[in-house]
Structure formats: structure tokens, C-alpha cells
């Protein structure tokens, strides 16, 4: 499906990158940075009207594929280590994508490290085989306030400082300022979360330039849909009609 964009902008790419695309809409922002070697970094953040504990529980829920349509039902899900507040989980499933009239899926075997203490979910490929060569990242959930947004600017520029320098940092801070202005910042609200994702991926075979651009759009589109589905589920939870039952029980 084509996502209805309220604003789509292009920023000057950092040194060593091919393209930099940003989509901003409905309390969310998705940025796709494509490098010359085919490596992609997808950076996302979204305002979710739900307590951080509930958002974190949604991210780790064994049946969250019922909410996030880019995931198929896992073929297997095994908790290999459980320390109470954090777990290591091995998941075998298929990722799904759709762009215009095209759609497809790809198999992934992931190692997931989830920590309720830090409200982070880290994932990485367990086997460097198949469709993807790299498929790693981290979800992070915090209370939504100005300080949390400023922290995302720091986190997202750590890997860019060497190539983008102070210019990259200024661009990120300007983007944070714009994001604040669009969605409004108030004092810390315990019932609202800031959800961020840094996701790195690379296809096993680098496609030609025309297909590269299509991959950028697919990567951005999948994440926009995922964030929108998370925001929609938050509304259902607040209305007392959650898809997965009580969110904090996950």
C-alpha cells in the first residue's frame, strides 16, 4: 500500500552515503540512510500514547505478529536465557514487505536480547545466510519529553560524527527541533512514550541502482507502517480493546 505522507523531505547526505530520505507524519519520523556499499541505516522515532511499560510489553509479546503486519507468525520462538528482568530469545520467522503492487517475504533467524530494566530490545541475525547479510538493530522505549528527544539526537549521531562532523550534528538537532514543533512538547507525561529504532540492514547481493532506490522506499515504508500499527494498538489499549490482552502481562 502507498502510505499517505504529510511531508517527505530530502536532506544532504553525509559523506560516504548515497542518499538520505526522511518521512515525517502523524507523530512519527523515519529516516533511511543508504551507503555506497549497499549498507542501510533506518532511524525511526514515534510518539506513542501509551505507558512505556505497555509499549515495551507489546514489542516483546510472543503474539505481536497479530499487530505488526510486517511479521509472520514465528515458526519457532525459544527463550534460551531468562534472568527475570531480561531474556535472550531465538526466533525463526519470515519478514514481509509490500510496496505498490509488489510484495514478498524473506526468512530470518534472530537472536533477541530484551531488557525490561532499560526497556530496550536488541536483535541480530544468528545466521548470515539467505536473503539478508545484515539485519541488526535496537528498539528503545522511554517517557516522551524534550530530554528524551535530545538524547535520540546524540544516539543517532554517534556513528556519523566521523563522516558528517559538526554539520551532521547540527542537521540532527535541527530535525529534533522540527519534530518537537510539529507534534508539541509538554512536561513529561507518564502515559506517553517515545519509541526509537536504529536498524541496520544489507542485502546479500547488491542490486542495481534502480532497485537500490526501491529497496530504500520499501525499508522506509515497512517502518512507517510498523510505527503506525503500534500507535493504532496504543489507541485500542487506551479504549480497553487491546489486540493482545493486557499489555503489561507479556
Secondary structure as UniProt FT lines:
FT   STRAND          7..10
FT   TURN            15..16
FT   STRAND          17..25
FT   TURN            26..27
FT   STRAND          28..35
FT   TURN            36..37
FT   STRAND          40..48
FT   HELIX           52..60
FT   TURN            62..63
FT   HELIX           64..66
FT   TURN            69..70
FT   STRAND          76..82
FT   STRAND          86..99
FT   TURN            100..101
FT   STRAND          102..115
FT   TURN            116..119
FT   STRAND          120..125
FT   TURN            130..131
FT   STRAND          132..144
FT   HELIX           146..157
FT   TURN            158..160
FT   HELIX           161..183
FT   STRAND          189..203
FT   HELIX           209..238
FT   TURN            239..240
FT   TURN            243..244
FT   HELIX           247..249
//
